[in-house]
Amino acid sequence: MDHKLKLQLLEEKFTISKMPQFAELPSVFAKGEMCFVMRTDDDLTIISPEFMAPDNGQQEIGYRCIRIAGQTPSNTTGILFTLVKPLTEAGISIFAVSTFSSDYIFLMEEHLVKATQALQHAGHEFVHEE
């Protein structure tokens, strides 16, 4: 199935932080800012706006985020693939996160122009958030 998606480029710059598996989650992440927290048997990964990033772990800074506009039903197949394929073909490394409602692609800011061009060439459209 070939999906043509409406995408939004989020304004914030993001940091991906790696912390020890059993690290305490900083209280700032209980607030209203958008962030992603994933705890596995290896580590605690936090994706947050740069100003919120914890300073007691390994960090990768300078990420931008592209999100699918609107809600995506969780049983729809191939959505993430239609974003990853053109980015892979353009040689762009990504960090993907899926939620119940949407998918998010994080990529280094220096690849942003090339990424938007690749996604537009694949038929996706960027829309502005109102």
C-alpha positions as CSV (number, residue, x, y, z in Angstrom):
1,M,0.0,0.0,0.0
2,D,1.4,3.4,-1.0
3,H,0.6,6.1,1.5
4,K,1.0,9.8,0.8
5,L,1.1,11.5,4.1
6,K,0.8,15.0,5.5
7,L,3.8,15.8,7.7
8,Q,4.7,18.4,10.2
9,L,8.2,19.7,11.0
10,L,8.2,20.5,14.7
11,E,9.9,23.7,15.7
12,E,11.9,22.3,18.7
13,K,15.4,20.9,18.6
14,F,15.6,17.6,20.4
15,T,18.1,15.6,22.4
16,I,18.2,11.9,22.7
17,S,19.6,10.9,26.1
18,K,20.7,7.4,27.3
19,M,20.7,6.8,31.0
20,P,21.3,3.7,33.1
21,Q,18.5,1.2,33.0
22,F,17.3,1.9,36.5
23,A,18.0,5.6,36.6
24,E,15.3,7.7,38.3
25,L,13.1,9.6,35.8
26,P,13.7,13.3,36.3
27,S,10.5,15.0,37.5
28,V,10.5,17.5,34.6
29,F,9.2,14.7,32.4
30,A,5.9,14.6,34.4
31,K,5.1,18.1,33.0
32,G,3.3,19.1,29.8
33,E,6.1,19.3,27.3
34,M,6.3,16.6,24.6
35,C,8.8,13.9,25.4
36,F,9.3,10.2,24.9
37,V,10.6,7.9,27.6
38,M,11.5,4.3,27.0
39,R,12.9,1.9,29.6
40,T,14.3,-1.4,28.3
41,D,16.4,-4.1,29.9
42,D,19.5,-2.2,28.6
43,D,18.9,1.5,29.3
44,L,16.5,4.4,29.8
45,T,16.2,6.4,26.7
46,I,14.6,9.9,26.8
47,I,13.8,12.1,23.8
48,S,13.1,15.6,24.8
49,P,13.4,19.2,23.7
50,E,17.0,20.3,24.2
51,F,16.2,22.6,27.2
52,M,14.7,19.6,29.1
53,A,17.5,17.1,28.5
54,P,18.9,15.4,31.6
55,D,22.6,16.2,32.0
56,N,23.6,13.0,33.8
57,G,23.7,10.6,30.8
58,Q,25.0,10.1,27.3
59,Q,23.5,12.7,24.9
60,E,23.1,13.2,21.2
61,I,22.0,16.7,20.5
62,G,20.7,18.5,17.4
63,Y,17.8,16.4,16.3
64,R,14.7,17.7,14.5
65,C,11.4,15.9,14.4
66,I,9.0,15.2,11.6
67,R,5.6,14.0,12.7
68,I,2.6,12.6,10.7
69,A,-0.1,15.2,10.9
70,G,-3.4,14.0,12.4
71,Q,-4.1,10.5,13.8
72,T,-2.9,7.3,12.3
73,P,-4.9,4.2,13.1
74,S,-2.7,1.8,14.9
75,N,-3.8,-1.1,12.7
76,T,-2.7,0.6,9.4
77,T,0.3,-1.1,7.8
78,G,3.1,0.4,5.9
79,I,2.9,3.9,7.3
80,L,6.4,4.1,8.9
81,F,7.9,2.3,5.9
82,T,6.7,5.0,3.5
83,L,8.7,7.5,5.5
84,V,11.8,5.3,6.2
85,K,12.2,4.1,2.6
86,P,12.9,7.5,0.9
87,L,15.1,8.6,3.9
88,T,17.1,5.4,3.7
89,E,17.5,5.8,-0.1
90,A,18.8,9.4,0.6
91,G,21.3,8.0,3.1
92,I,19.7,9.6,6.1
93,S,19.9,7.9,9.5
94,I,16.7,8.2,11.6
95,F,15.4,7.4,15.0
96,A,11.7,6.5,14.9
97,V,9.1,6.5,17.6
98,S,5.5,5.4,17.3
99,T,2.8,6.3,19.7
100,F,-0.8,5.1,19.8
101,S,-1.8,8.0,17.6
102,S,1.1,8.8,15.3
103,D,4.7,8.2,14.2
104,Y,7.7,10.5,14.8
105,I,10.9,10.6,12.8
106,F,14.0,12.2,14.5
107,L,17.0,13.1,12.3
108,M,20.0,15.3,12.7
109,E,19.4,18.9,11.7
110,E,22.1,18.9,9.1
111,H,20.1,16.4,7.1
112,L,16.8,18.3,7.3
113,V,16.8,19.9,3.9
114,K,17.8,16.6,2.2
115,A,15.2,14.7,4.2
116,T,12.3,17.1,3.4
117,Q,13.3,16.9,-0.3
118,A,13.3,13.1,-0.3
119,L,10.0,12.9,1.5
120,Q,8.4,15.5,-0.9
121,H,9.8,13.6,-3.9
122,A,8.1,10.4,-2.5
123,G,4.8,12.3,-2.6
124,H,4.5,13.4,1.0
125,E,3.3,16.9,1.8
126,F,4.5,19.2,4.6
127,V,1.8,21.2,6.4
128,H,2.1,23.9,9.0
129,E,0.6,23.4,12.4
130,E,-2.1,25.9,13.2
